[in-house]
Amino acid sequence: MLRSAIAIGCLSLGGLIGLLTSPLLQGQVPVPLPVVKEMTSYRDVVKHVLPAVVSIEAKYKAVAAVKQGSSRQRLLPDDARVPEAFRKFFEQFKELPFQQPQEGPHHSFGSGVIVDPKGVILTNHHVVAGAEEVEVQLQDGSKMVSRDIKIDPKTDLAVVRLTGKASLPYLELGDSDAMEIGDRVLAIGAPFGLAGSVTSGIISGKGRSMRMNMYEDFLQTDAAINPGNSGGALVSLDGKLIGINTMIKSRSGGSQGVGFAIASNLAKNIMQQLLATGVVHRGYLGIQISPLQPEVAVRLGLEKNTGVVVSRVMDNTPAAKAGIQAGDVITAIADKPIKEGSHLQRLVAGLPLGKPVEVSLSRDGKVKTVQVTITEQPTEFGLAKTQPSEKGKAEQETLSLSSVGIKFTDMTQQLADQFGFKEKQAGALVTDVEDGSLAATAGLGKGMLIVKVDNQAVGSAEAAQKALEKASLEKGVLLQVKSANAGVSYILLQATGNK
């Protein structure tokens, strides 16, 4: 009995000590989240936004008929109207925005959003690209025709202007940056031609890049988006337009809860320029860029998640005239730090034309600053794709490095042609990479040209072999490589377990 009492006393004392040191008395107890009453209906929001969302029928010139007997019906427009990147995306994930045209005049179908009572409609470029005219159907069933179409393929946005009505229902553009993951949204459009359809969901992600357009800022949503929704509205629950529905990612051809809308803040800027001048003016450096891996940044003496690699410098461009070279790492421009490629693209695009700006970069571990005078971006920049040529195979004596898992050789003109290089270049051309090897794991691939090993130039396969044999794989070996399409990039070879 006494032992029980002592035990109880000790427990009480321990409990008291625990209570005195608990978060409750230290003021560290998390404040419980407020319980928000479930919204029972979106009817008021829908009544406000629905009249401003329209159906768009884009009409084109006559084209050749579709070949019959195909094993798989194609539901994509002809190459002249849809960028190759979109065609590949639609084919891979089966987003089918409109039907394959038949013999004679044909049309495609999508959605749009009136954003000005005077008749300004925002939609996707791929909905109206190449159209002679568009027929716009309002929510009340009335139809209007327009030939006033302005496009920006680099963001997949377009503006259509209507005339003839004094005032039209419209949506106010909201602040897409203010939206947060978890916020509720509604998607409105004409999926499969069913005009005025409404679905609900949340913001699933922000700042997404699908590498479909040169300039991207996508909101991801699980609100059901299907073919025909393209160009339609993604709205917040206060009835403001925060995105233009653009695409889905799906392996079935229908919505699987992964939809994407162009953020309204990006759309607003593009719309204003298209309305003012009919084109979008962007600043231009004249470089191709690639990401800088964190471990490579550290090896170059930079902070992690800082800078982008200059993969290629185009001839007679602002970057070339300023002395920027392939392999440089751009860390800041106009005193603004650069962390990723999309940030650099947007920043350069918005810089004033004809005025010099300061560009900070790292070259072979040394910091440099250059002055670059920004010019206007060429119309076709970022739209054309180059592919390596496939000419006759070339036989060449090769060297191998079993510890890394690669074979390489000196580049000849025939090898340059075979792997898509414009000309013969100094370095060690990788001719084979062993599956599962250190080289393969690091990202080294056949057709890459090794030009530097630990910031030291190597002009031949023999020089590369000697440099690699002397280097320490345990500490890591930094390679600068070139490829026909990607330009210059960095690869870190490091033995497993020592990163």
N, C-alpha and C positions, 0 to 999 in steps of 0.2 A: 504493500500500500504506500509506503514511504517512497520507494523507488518510482512508483507511478506519479506521485506528487512532484518529485524532483524532476522527472522527465517532462511533465507538463510545464513546470516552471521554466525549464531550460528552453523548451519550445516556445514558450511565451516570450522569453527574453530575446531569443533568436528572431522571432517574428517581429518584435519591437525594433530590433536593430535593422532588420530588412526594411521595415516601414520607414525608418528615419533616413535610410540611404536610397530609398526608391525614387524613381523618376517623378512620382506624384508630388513629393515634397520638394524636388529640385526644379519643378516647373518644366519638365521635359516630356510630359505625356503628350503624344500627338493629338492635335485638335481633330475630332471626328469630322469627316466630310459631311456637308449638309445633304440631306435626302431631298432630291428634287422630285416633285410630283410628276408622274408620267403624263406627257402630252397625249391626249386622247384622240386628237385629230389635227391634220395639217390643212384642213379645208380653207381656213382664212388665208394662209400663205399661198396655197394653190390658186385661189380665186384672184389673188393679186398678180401672180407671175404668169399664169397660163396664157392670158391674152397677148403677151409680148413674145411668146415663143412661136415661131412660124415653121412651116414645112417648105422646103426648097426643092424644086425640080429643075435641074440644070440640063439645058438642051444643047446638043452638039451637031456638027456637020455629019454627013453620011460617011460610014466606014465600011470596010469589007465585012461580009457575013462571017460568023463563027463556023469553023470547020465542024462538020457533023461526025459522029462516030467516035468522039473523044472518050477515053476511058474515065476521065474525071472532068465534070463540068467546071469551067472556070467562071468565077463570079467577080472578076476584076476588070476594070477599064483597061483600055489600050495604053501602051507605054508612053504615048505622047502626053498623057494627062496626069499620070501618077508617078512620083519619084520612085526610083528603084528601091530605095530603103523601105518605102511603104509597101511596095509589092511584096518584098521578102517578108516583112512583118505580117502582112495579111495572109500570105501563103503558109507561114510557119504556125501562126496562132489562129488562123481562120477567122479574122475579123473581115466581114464582107460588107463594105459600106454601100455598094450599089451593084447593079446587075451588068453583066457583059453585054455590050451593044450588039444589035442585030443589023442586018442590011438596011441602008437608008438612014434617015434622021433618027437619033436615039436620045436617051436621057438618063440621068442618074438622080438619086433621091437622097435627101438629107434634111438637116434642121438648121435653124438660125435663130438669133435673138435680136430683137429690136432694142437698141440702146439709146435712141434719141427719138423724140416725138416727131421729128422732121423726116424720119424714114431711114435711119442708118441701121444696118443689120450687120452683126458680127457672126461669122461662121468659119468653117475650116477651108483652107486652100484646097484640100483634096476633094471637097464636096463640089466646088465650082470650077476647078482648074480646067482651062481650055474651053469653057462653055461660051457659046455665042450670046446666049441670053439665059436668064433664070426666071422661072415663074414662082412667085411667092404666094403661098396660101395662108391667110390669117386665121385666127381661131374662130371667127364668125363665118368662115367659109368663103369670104371674098378673096379674089385673086388679083395680083398685080404683076406686071412683067417689067424687068429691068435689064438693061445692057451695061449699066454703070457698075462694073466689077473691078475692084482693085485687090491685088493679091501679094502675099509675102511668103514664098515657098520656104524660106529659111526658118520660119516659126510655124508653118502650116496654118496661117491665119488669112482671112479674106474679109473685105468689106463690100457689101452690096448697098446701093442707095436707091430708095424708092421716091417717086414723085407722084403727086396727084391728090394726096389727102392732107388736109390742114394739120391734123394731129393724130398720132398713132399711140397706142399703149406701148410703154417701154419699161425696161428695168434699169435701175441705177447700178452702176459698177461699184462693187464693194471692194474692201481691202483684203486681198487674198493673204497678205503677210500676217494679218491679224487672226486668221483662222488657225485653230490648233487641232492636233490629232485627237480624235474623239468627238469633235463638234459634229452635230447633225446637219445633214444636207439633203436636198432634193434634186433629182435629175429629171429634166423635162425634155422631151423630144418626140421623134416619130420612129421608134424602133419597128423594123419590118414594115414601115409605111403606116403604122398605127399612130396617127397624129394626135398630139395632146396627151401622150402617156406620161405618167408620173411615177417615179420610184423613190424610195427613201434609203438612207444609209448614214454613214459617218465619214469623216475624213480619216483615211487609213494611213496616209503618209504625205509628206510635203517635200518640195524640192527634188522630186524624182527626175531622173534623166533616163530615157529609153534609147538614146543614141539614134533617134529617128530623124531629128531635125538638127540644124546647126546650132540653134538657140532654143533651149528648153527650160521650162520651169513647170513641172506637172504636179497637180494635186492628185493623189490616189484616193479612190473611194470604193466602198463596197456597195454603193447604190447601183442597182442593175442597169448596165449600159449595154446596148445591143446594136447591130448594124442598123443604121437609120438615125441613131442618136447623135451621130457625128455632127458637130456644129451647134448642138443644143445647149441648154443652160444647166449649170450646176449652181444652185442657189443656197444661201444660208437661210435660217429660219426667220430672219427679219426681212426676207424677200429681196435681198440684193444679189446681183450676179457676181459670183466669186470664181467662176471657171467656165471655159468652153469645152464641153465634152468632145473627146477626140478619138479615143481608141480603147480597146479592151485587150487583155491578155488572156487567151483562152485556147484550150486544145480541143474544144468541142464545137466551136463556132458560135456558141452562145455565152451569156454572161456567167462567169464563175467567181464573181465578187472582186475582180481586180480590174477596175476601170481607171482611166486617166483623163484629166481635164486640164487645159492650158490655163494657168493662173491668171486671174483678171488683171493684176498689176502689169504683167507682161503684155497682155492683150490690149490694155488701155494705151500703152506707149506706142505700140504698132498701129493701132487704129488712128490715133491722132496724126501720125505721120502720113498714113495712107490718105486720110481725108484732106490733109493740107497740101500735099504735093503729088500724091498718087504712087509714091515710092518710099522705101525706107532707106534713109542715109545712115551708114554705119562707118565707124572708124576702122582702119586697116593697118596691121603690122606687116603682114606677108610672111607668116610662119605657120608651120604645122607643129602641133604640140602633143605630148603624151604625158601620162601621170608619172609622178616621182614617188617610188615606193619608200615608205618610212625608213627602212633599213639602209637603203641607198642614200637617202638624204643625210643620215647620220654619218655614213662613210665619206660623204663629200663635205663634212663639217657644218652641215645645216641642221636646223631643228626638224623634228619629225613633223609630217603634214605641212611642210612649207615648200612652195615652189612647184613649177612645172618644167618639163624638159622640152627644149626646142628640138624637135625631130628633124625639121627641114626648113631651110630659108629659101623662099622664092627669089629668083633673079630680079634685079631692078625694082625692089620694094623698099618701103621705109626701113624695115629691119636690116636688109642687106646694105643699104646706104649707111646705116648707123654702125655697121660692123658686128652685128649679132651673128653668131655662128651656130650651126647644128651641134648639139651637145651641151650648149649653155643651159643653165637653169635659171629661169626668171623668178625672182623672189618678191619683187615689188614693182609697181608702175604707178607713176603720179603719186608717190608716197603712200600707196595703199598696198599692204601685204597681199601676196597671192598664195592661196592654199590649194586651189584646184583649177583645172582647165576651164570649166564652165564659168567660173568667176572671172578669169582673165578675159575670156571671150566677151562676156557682157560688159566688162569694164572698158575694154578697148573700143567696142562698138559705140559706146556712149561718149567717147572723148571728142573734144572739138577738133574739127578738120583744119589742117594747115598750121597747127600750132605744135611746137616741140614739147615733149614730155620726158621726164627722167625715168629711165628703166634700170633697175638694180638687178644684177645677175651674178651668178657664180660660174667660173670657168676653171676647170682643173683645180678646184679647191680654193681659188682666189676670187675675191669680191671685186666687181667692176661696176661702174655706172656709165651709161651712155645716154645721149640725147637723141630721141627719135621724133621726127615730124610726121604726125599721123595724116594719112590721106584717105580718100573715100574708098570703101571696099568695092572691088569689081563685082558686077552683077552675078557672074557665074561662080564666084569664089565659094567653095564649100559644097557646090552642087554636083560637080563632075567627079567621077570615080575613076581611078586608074587601076588597071589590073595587070599583073605580071604576064609577060608574053610566054608562050609555050613553044619555044623553038626546039630544034634537035638537041638531044642529050649530048653532053660533052664528056669525054673521058679525060681524066686528069690524074696525075700522081697525087695521092693523098697522104697526109700524116694523121696519126691518131694519138689520143690521150685517154688511155683506159681508165685512169683515176677519175676523169670527169665524164667520160662516156660520149666523146665526140670524135668525128673525123673532119679534117679541114684541108684546104688546098689554096694555092695562089689563084687569084681571079684572072681569067682570060676574057677576051671579048666575047667568045662563044658562051662562056658561063654567065657573063653579065647579061647577054641577050636571053639566055635560058631562064634566069631568075628575075628578070624584069628590071635590071639596072640600066640606066641610060648609057653608061659607059664603063669601061674597065677602071677599077679603083684599087688602091693599095689596101692590103689587109689580109686576113685569113678567112676564106669563105667556108662556112660550115656545110658539109655535104651529107652528113648523116649524124643523127642523134639517137643513142641507144635508149630504148624504152625503159622507164624507171630509173634512169641514171641521174646523177647529180645535175648534169646539164639540162636534162628534160624537166626535172623538178623545178629548176630555177627559171625556166621559160625560154631557154636557148632552143632555136629551131633551125631546121634545114633551110638554107638560103640566106641566113643572116651573115653579115660580114663583120668580123671582129676587127676593130680599128685601134682600140686602146686597151691595155691591161694595166690596172691600177694607175690610170691617168698618164701612162706612157704609150706613145704611138708605136704600133707594130705594123710594119709595111709588108709583111709576108707571112706565110704559114709557118715557116721555120722560126721567125722571130716570135710569133705568138706561142709556139710550142715551148721555146726556151723560157719565155716570160711566165707561162703557166706552170712549168716545172719548178721554177725558182720560187713561185708564190706559195703562201701558206693557205691551204684550204680551210684549216681550222680557224684562222683569223678572218678568212673571207677574201675573195678576189673580185675586184670590181671591173667589169667589162663594159666598154662602150661599143655598141654594135649598130650596124645599119641594116635596114631591110628595104626592099623596093617600094613598098606601100607605106610602111609606118615611119620610115626615116630613121633618125637616131634615137636610141634609147639606152638605158643602163640595165645591166643584169648583174646580180651579186651571186657568185658561186661560193657556197659555204657548206662545209661538212655538216651532216645532220647532227643536231644536238648542241651546236656551238653558236647558234644565232643569238 
